[in-house]
Structures are given as C-alpha cells and as structure tokens.
Amino acid sequence: MKNKFVFVMLALCLLVTSCSTSKPAQQAVTSNGFECPAPSPRLEVSSKILNMFVWTEYIPSDIVDCFELLYGVDVNVEYFSSNEELYAKLSSVKDSNPYDIVHPSDYMINVLIRHELLAKLDWSKLENAKNLEEGYTKMYGGALDYVVPYQLGTQAIVYNSATVQVPPTSWADLWKPEFENRIVSVDDSRVLIGAALLTLGYDVNITDKNQLDEAKKKLDELMPNVLVFDSDSPKSALIAGDADLGIVWNGEAFLAQQENPEMKYVFPSEGSISFVDGLGLVKGAGHEDAAYAFFNYMLQGDVFWLTLQDYPYTNPNRAALEFAKENHADVYNAYMASEVTNTPPIVFQASHTIEDVGDALTLYDEIWLEVKAGASK
C-alpha cells in the first residue's frame, strides 16, 4: 500500500509544475552576468548564422550575446571604423556578399541605397519599431525605408578645461597655433572637410571644385594641430591626457566626461555636424529571418537601454528610456541631465547634416587622401 502511495505521488509530480522536485527554466546569462530578457515577440527563425558588419565600439556585446543564447544563432561580427571603409568592403563583395546586416551612418545610408546594396525593409516584420520616437525617426527621411534607426547625435568639439586656457567656441578656433599637436579627431573625411567648409562660410555638402580646393588648403593648415586620427575610441587619447581637445561624436565626449569631469563639450558657433545611423538589411542577405529577429530583439526597451549604459548617444527608443527610468535610474538620470548626449532639439535644428553628394564624393575622397598623406610627412 505504501509503494502504491509513493507511485501516485510521483505521478502527480510529473503533472503538477509546482511540485518541489521540478526545476525552473534556466535563465540565459551572458559572460558579463547580464540576464537576457526573453524575446517579445519571439520570431520563427530557421537560420543558424547571422553575419554583421558594424561600427567599432557601438553595439553592446550583451545584446549580441543574448540574441545568440536565446535564438541559438551564431552571430559573426566584423567591425569598421568609417563609413568609407564600410562602403569599400561592401561594394567589393557585391556579387558574393557575406553580410546580412550593416550599420551605415548619415550620408552613407543613401550611398548604399543609390548603389542598390540595401534591401527595402518589410516593416510589418518589425513589431517593436513601435518603440521608436517619431520625432527622431522623421530625421531619417526616405532612408527609413532601408534602415532600422539605431542612434543619433552630433559631432562637435570636446576640450579639457583644466589644460585649455581659452575655451574654443567655434570650428575656426581649432586652427589656433597654441593647439599644435593637441587634437584627437575622428577619422571621418566628410566631418573634417565639412568643418573646414563651415569656417569658410560654405555648406558642408557643396560640390563646387574650387570651393572644395579652398577647403583642402584650410585642412592642410589644421594638420599640425592633429595629434592622432582615431575613430575606434577617440575618447582614449583624451582620458589618457595625450590630447587636450577632440573632434568627436557626442557619445565619446560623454564617456570621456564620465571619466574626467573637466571635459567640456562645445556646440560650435557655426553649427555642429549631426548624424543619424541605422541597421540595414543587405540586398540578397542569406539569413533574412535571423536579421529581422535581431532587429526586433534589439528594439525591445529592456534590451536597447544597454546603449544608454555602454554607448550613450542620442537615444530614439522611447521604451528603452522608460525601462531605464524604472529600473536603472542612475543611468537614466545621467543621460537626461546631459546636453552632450541628450541633445536639445534646438542643437539639431542649428546643425548641419552630411548628405550624399553623388559623383562629387570622389572629390571629397581625393582631398582626404591628399590631406592625410601630407600630414604623415
């Protein structure tokens, strides 16, 4: 009779999930100790691989790792340091493209569209796009058909107030002789040429060769002041004290400021250079189902908030901000209190947007190669 009772109890344990001998489902946790939120919604994915080509130091590793753990997909990530590097690589493998997702910024989005390297997105598969703030997504214009908004921001001037006696207020100030060998700059041809054009009173998207020649001469004059070009981590030279000023993205300036509060970010009087970027689906991608699953997972508020912590640029994801406010108040408050990363609308309105200049892009590339070659002598 006793054995029969034990048998019945064991059978009940198999049927009742609350039985003390049952084991809870294991939580997916990354190597950093981050507990992965469940995908919502969870999409059907048959692909076992996802290949990405993205900016260095820009997508939190926990987002990628969680996607791998939760979907059983191996994510192969390659990194680039400039839009030009992205285009050179992607255009060279057009007929045998190895990538599913790429990560272009500002003018390069339209260059890739023009060269038919991006696939038009099916927004019906992007349920979590509802988390994006419309006020920011409007800034993408027609590019929104081809990229999922990621982050936005400005490119302006950062300086160490402890070592720079007279704070710069304009792009033109960076040409001062006292800044010789003291500037770290992003390795971005359109931004540097754009800054030179602004000091001359020209638009950042001009195609006139004579005006561009003037900008080249102006840039040649700036080169003695540039200590190093670094688009991987321009904040590093500032934090280490190797450079006193920087031409950098706002997220890098914010992170440098977190390390050293003496770092100040300046929106130049001529106007900062703003940017938008997004993740695009490469035309002919071999793992489209995994790409859409990644886009949706990334856009979840309880996932995308990681960008506020790791790479805090201007954040277009309303759900991410709400999640951070409720669960990570320190991160949220630091973001909201800073005009560096939480860019005021008036700054965007006064900024300059780098656009696709068509065939004139060759002129910009030639100028940049010549300027950097001269600087290395």
C-alpha positions as CSV (number, residue, x, y, z in Angstrom):
1,M,0.0,0.0,0.0
2,K,2.9,2.3,0.9
3,N,4.5,1.7,-2.5
4,K,1.3,2.5,-4.3
5,F,1.0,5.8,-2.5
6,V,4.6,6.7,-3.5
7,F,3.9,5.8,-7.1
8,V,0.8,8.1,-7.1
9,M,2.7,11.0,-5.6
10,L,5.5,10.7,-8.2
11,A,2.9,10.6,-11.0
12,L,1.3,13.8,-9.6
13,C,4.8,15.4,-9.5
14,L,5.1,14.9,-13.3
15,L,1.7,16.5,-13.9
16,V,1.9,19.5,-11.4
17,T,4.5,22.1,-12.4
18,S,4.6,23.4,-8.8
19,C,5.9,20.2,-7.4
20,S,9.0,20.7,-5.3
21,T,11.1,18.3,-7.4
22,S,10.5,20.3,-10.7
23,K,13.3,22.6,-12.0
24,P,12.7,26.1,-13.2
25,A,13.7,27.1,-16.7
26,Q,17.3,28.2,-16.8
27,Q,17.8,32.0,-17.3
28,A,20.1,32.9,-20.2
29,V,23.0,34.9,-18.9
30,T,25.9,36.4,-20.8
31,S,29.5,36.2,-19.8
32,N,29.2,39.7,-18.4
33,G,26.5,38.4,-16.0
34,F,23.6,40.2,-17.8
35,E,20.3,38.3,-17.6
36,C,18.8,38.2,-21.1
37,P,15.2,39.4,-21.4
38,A,13.0,37.0,-23.4
39,P,12.3,38.0,-27.0
40,S,8.9,39.7,-27.3
41,P,7.7,38.8,-29.7
42,R,9.7,35.7,-30.5
43,L,10.0,35.2,-34.2
44,E,10.4,31.9,-36.1
45,V,14.0,31.6,-37.2
46,S,15.4,28.7,-39.2
47,S,18.8,30.3,-39.9
48,K,21.7,29.2,-37.6
49,I,24.0,32.1,-38.6
50,L,23.9,35.9,-38.7
51,N,26.7,37.9,-40.2
52,M,27.0,41.6,-39.2
53,F,29.4,44.4,-40.3
54,V,29.1,47.2,-37.8
55,W,30.8,50.2,-36.2
56,T,33.6,49.5,-33.6
57,E,32.5,50.1,-30.0
58,Y,28.9,50.9,-30.7
59,I,26.6,47.9,-30.2
60,P,26.7,46.5,-26.6
61,S,28.1,43.0,-26.6
62,D,25.3,41.8,-24.3
63,I,22.7,42.5,-27.0
64,V,24.5,40.2,-29.5
65,D,25.3,37.6,-26.9
66,C,21.7,37.4,-25.6
67,F,20.4,37.0,-29.2
68,E,22.8,34.1,-29.7
69,L,21.8,32.4,-26.5
70,L,18.1,32.9,-27.0
71,Y,17.8,32.0,-30.6
72,G,20.6,29.5,-31.0
73,V,22.1,31.6,-33.8
74,D,25.9,32.1,-34.2
75,V,26.4,35.8,-34.8
76,N,29.6,36.7,-36.7
77,V,30.6,40.3,-36.2
78,E,33.1,42.3,-38.2
79,Y,33.9,45.9,-37.4
80,F,34.7,49.0,-39.4
81,S,35.9,52.5,-38.3
82,S,34.5,54.7,-41.0
83,N,31.6,54.9,-43.5
84,E,34.2,54.8,-46.3
85,E,35.6,51.6,-45.0
86,L,32.1,50.1,-44.9
87,Y,31.4,51.1,-48.5
88,A,34.7,49.9,-49.8
89,K,34.2,46.5,-48.3
90,L,30.5,46.1,-49.1
91,S,30.9,47.3,-52.7
92,S,33.8,45.0,-53.4
93,V,31.8,41.9,-52.4
94,K,28.6,42.9,-54.1
95,D,28.3,39.7,-56.1
96,S,29.3,37.4,-53.3
97,N,28.1,39.4,-50.2
98,P,28.9,37.7,-46.9
99,Y,26.9,40.0,-44.7
100,D,23.3,40.1,-43.6
101,I,23.3,43.4,-41.5
102,V,25.4,46.5,-42.0
103,H,25.5,49.7,-40.0
104,P,25.8,52.9,-42.1
105,S,25.6,56.5,-40.8
106,D,24.2,59.7,-42.3
107,Y,25.2,60.2,-46.0
108,M,26.4,56.6,-46.4
109,I,22.9,55.2,-46.0
110,N,21.8,57.0,-49.2
111,V,25.1,56.0,-50.9
112,L,24.3,52.3,-50.2
113,I,20.7,52.8,-51.4
114,R,21.8,54.5,-54.6
115,H,24.2,51.6,-55.4
116,E,21.4,49.1,-54.6
117,L,23.3,47.5,-51.8
118,L,20.5,47.6,-49.2
119,A,17.2,45.8,-49.3
120,K,13.9,47.6,-48.7
121,L,12.6,46.7,-45.2
122,D,9.3,45.0,-44.6
123,W,8.1,47.0,-41.6
124,S,5.3,44.5,-41.0
125,K,8.0,42.3,-39.6
126,L,9.3,44.9,-37.2
127,E,6.7,45.0,-34.5
128,N,9.0,46.6,-32.0
129,A,9.5,49.6,-34.3
130,K,6.6,51.0,-32.3
131,N,9.1,51.8,-29.5
132,L,10.8,54.4,-31.7
133,E,10.1,58.1,-31.1
134,E,8.5,59.6,-34.2
135,G,10.2,63.0,-33.6
136,Y,13.6,61.3,-34.2
137,T,12.6,58.8,-36.9
138,K,11.5,61.8,-39.1
139,M,15.1,62.8,-39.3
140,Y,15.8,59.7,-41.4
141,G,13.6,60.8,-44.2
142,G,13.4,58.3,-47.1
143,A,16.2,56.3,-45.6
144,L,13.7,54.9,-43.1
145,D,12.6,52.5,-45.9
146,Y,16.0,50.9,-45.7
147,V,17.4,51.1,-42.1
148,V,16.2,50.5,-38.6
149,P,17.0,53.6,-36.6
150,Y,19.8,52.9,-34.1
151,Q,21.1,56.2,-32.5
152,L,21.6,59.8,-33.5
153,G,23.9,62.6,-32.3
154,T,26.3,65.4,-33.0
155,Q,30.0,65.7,-34.0
156,A,31.5,68.7,-32.3
157,I,34.4,69.8,-30.0
158,V,35.4,68.5,-26.7
159,Y,38.2,70.0,-24.6
160,N,39.9,69.6,-21.2
161,S,39.1,72.7,-19.2
162,A,42.0,72.0,-16.9
163,T,44.6,72.3,-19.7
164,V,42.9,74.6,-22.3
165,Q,43.1,78.2,-21.0
166,V,40.9,79.8,-23.7
167,P,37.9,77.5,-24.4
168,P,37.1,77.0,-28.2
169,T,33.7,78.3,-29.2
170,S,33.9,77.6,-33.0
171,W,35.3,75.2,-35.5
172,A,37.7,78.1,-36.6
173,D,39.2,78.1,-33.1
174,L,40.8,74.7,-33.7
175,W,43.2,76.3,-36.2
176,K,44.9,78.3,-33.4
177,P,48.7,77.8,-33.2
178,E,48.5,77.0,-29.5
179,F,46.6,73.8,-30.2
180,E,49.5,72.3,-32.2
181,N,49.7,68.6,-31.7
182,R,46.9,68.6,-29.1
183,I,43.8,67.4,-31.0
184,V,42.4,63.9,-31.4
185,S,40.0,63.7,-34.3
186,V,37.6,61.1,-35.7
187,D,39.0,59.7,-39.0
188,D,36.0,61.0,-41.0
189,S,36.6,62.7,-44.3
190,R,33.1,64.3,-44.5
191,V,33.2,65.7,-41.0
192,L,36.7,67.2,-41.2
193,I,36.1,68.6,-44.7
194,G,32.7,69.8,-43.5
195,A,34.3,71.6,-40.6
196,A,36.8,73.3,-42.9
197,L,33.9,74.3,-45.2
198,L,32.0,75.8,-42.3
199,T,34.9,78.0,-41.3
200,L,34.9,79.3,-44.9
201,G,31.2,80.1,-44.8
202,Y,30.3,77.2,-47.2
203,D,27.8,74.5,-46.9
204,V,29.0,71.0,-45.8
205,N,27.6,69.4,-48.9
206,I,29.0,71.6,-51.7
207,T,30.1,70.0,-55.0
208,D,32.0,73.0,-56.4
209,K,35.6,72.0,-57.1
210,N,37.0,75.5,-56.4
211,Q,35.3,75.7,-53.1
212,L,36.5,72.2,-52.2
213,D,40.1,73.2,-53.1
214,E,39.8,76.1,-50.7
215,A,38.7,73.6,-48.0
216,K,41.7,71.4,-48.8
217,K,44.1,74.3,-48.2
218,K,42.3,75.1,-45.0
219,L,42.6,71.5,-43.8
220,D,46.3,71.4,-44.6
221,E,46.7,74.2,-42.2
222,L,44.9,72.3,-39.5
223,M,47.0,69.1,-39.7
224,P,49.9,70.3,-37.5
225,N,47.3,70.6,-34.7
226,V,46.0,67.0,-35.1
227,L,47.9,64.6,-32.9
228,V,46.1,61.5,-34.0
229,F,43.1,60.3,-36.0
230,D,41.0,57.7,-34.1
231,S,37.5,56.6,-35.0
232,D,37.7,53.4,-32.8
233,S,37.9,55.1,-29.5
234,P,38.8,58.8,-29.7
235,K,38.0,59.3,-26.0
236,S,41.0,57.2,-25.1
237,A,43.6,59.9,-26.0
238,L,41.5,62.5,-24.0
239,I,41.2,60.3,-20.9
240,A,44.9,59.4,-21.0
241,G,45.8,63.1,-21.3
242,D,47.6,62.6,-24.6
243,A,45.2,65.1,-26.3
244,D,43.6,68.2,-24.8
245,L,40.9,68.7,-27.5
246,G,38.9,66.5,-29.7
247,I,36.7,66.5,-32.8
248,V,34.4,63.7,-31.7
249,W,31.0,62.2,-31.6
250,N,28.8,63.2,-28.6
251,G,28.7,59.7,-27.1
252,E,32.5,59.6,-27.0
253,A,32.6,63.0,-25.4
254,F,30.1,61.9,-22.7
255,L,32.1,58.8,-21.8
256,A,35.3,60.9,-21.6
257,Q,33.4,63.4,-19.3
258,Q,32.3,60.5,-17.1
259,E,36.0,59.6,-16.6
260,N,37.1,63.2,-16.3
261,P,34.5,65.9,-15.4
262,E,37.0,68.6,-16.7
263,M,36.0,67.6,-20.2
264,K,33.6,70.1,-21.8
265,Y,31.6,69.6,-25.0
266,V,31.1,72.6,-27.3
267,F,28.5,73.0,-30.0
268,P,30.5,75.3,-32.4
269,S,29.0,78.7,-33.3
270,E,29.0,77.6,-37.0
271,G,26.8,74.7,-36.0
272,S,27.7,71.1,-35.1
273,I,27.5,68.3,-37.6
274,S,24.7,66.0,-36.8
275,F,24.2,62.3,-37.8
276,V,21.7,59.5,-37.8
277,D,22.6,55.9,-38.2
278,G,20.8,52.6,-38.5
279,L,21.0,48.9,-39.2
280,G,20.3,47.9,-42.8
281,L,19.5,44.5,-44.4
282,V,21.9,43.8,-47.2
283,K,20.4,43.1,-50.5
284,G,20.5,39.3,-51.1
285,A,21.1,38.6,-47.4
286,G,21.3,34.8,-46.8
287,H,19.8,34.9,-43.3
288,E,17.0,37.4,-43.5
289,D,14.8,35.7,-40.9
290,A,17.6,36.0,-38.3
291,A,18.2,39.6,-39.3
292,Y,14.5,40.6,-38.6
293,A,14.6,38.7,-35.3
294,F,17.7,40.6,-34.3
295,F,16.2,43.9,-35.2
296,N,13.1,43.2,-33.1
297,Y,15.1,41.9,-30.2
298,M,17.4,44.9,-30.2
299,L,14.4,47.3,-30.3
300,Q,12.9,46.0,-27.0
301,G,13.0,48.5,-24.3
302,D,14.6,46.1,-21.8
303,V,17.4,45.4,-24.3
304,F,18.0,48.7,-26.1
305,W,18.5,50.5,-22.7
306,L,22.0,49.0,-22.7
307,T,23.1,51.6,-25.2
308,L,22.5,54.3,-22.6
309,Q,24.9,52.5,-20.3
310,D,27.6,51.4,-22.8
311,Y,27.4,53.8,-25.8
312,P,25.3,56.8,-24.8
313,Y,24.4,58.8,-27.9
314,T,21.1,60.5,-28.5
315,N,18.6,57.7,-28.0
316,P,15.5,57.4,-30.2
317,N,13.9,54.5,-28.3
318,R,11.1,55.6,-26.1
319,A,10.6,52.2,-24.5
320,A,14.3,52.0,-23.6
321,L,14.2,55.3,-21.8
322,E,11.1,54.3,-19.9
323,F,12.7,50.9,-18.9
324,A,15.9,52.7,-17.7
325,K,13.9,55.2,-15.7
326,E,12.1,52.4,-13.8
327,N,14.9,50.0,-13.4
328,H,18.3,51.9,-13.8
329,A,17.6,55.4,-12.5
330,D,21.3,56.3,-12.3
331,V,21.8,55.6,-15.9
332,Y,18.6,57.3,-16.9
333,N,19.3,60.4,-14.9
334,A,22.8,60.8,-16.1
335,Y,21.6,60.6,-19.7
336,M,18.6,63.0,-19.2
337,A,20.7,65.6,-17.4
338,S,23.4,65.8,-20.1
339,E,23.0,68.1,-23.2
340,V,26.0,66.2,-24.5
341,T,24.2,63.0,-25.2
342,N,20.5,64.0,-24.7
343,T,20.9,66.5,-27.5
344,P,18.5,69.5,-27.3
345,P,16.2,69.9,-30.3
346,I,17.5,73.4,-30.9
347,V,21.0,72.0,-31.4
348,F,19.8,69.6,-34.1
349,Q,17.9,72.4,-35.8
350,A,21.1,74.5,-36.0
351,S,23.3,71.6,-37.0
352,H,24.4,70.6,-40.5
353,T,23.6,67.2,-42.0
354,I,26.1,65.4,-44.2
355,E,24.3,64.3,-47.4
356,D,25.1,62.1,-50.4
357,V,26.8,64.3,-52.9
358,G,26.7,61.8,-55.7
359,D,29.7,61.7,-58.1
360,A,31.3,64.6,-56.2
361,L,32.1,62.1,-53.4
362,T,35.2,61.3,-55.5
363,L,36.4,64.8,-54.9
364,Y,36.0,64.5,-51.2
365,D,37.9,61.2,-51.2
366,E,40.8,62.7,-53.1
367,I,41.0,65.7,-50.8
368,W,41.1,63.4,-47.7
369,L,43.7,61.1,-49.1
370,E,46.0,64.1,-50.0
371,V,45.4,65.9,-46.7
372,K,46.3,62.8,-44.7
373,A,49.3,61.9,-46.9
374,G,50.6,65.5,-46.3
375,A,50.0,65.2,-42.6
376,S,52.0,62.0,-42.3
377,K,55.2,63.5,-43.9
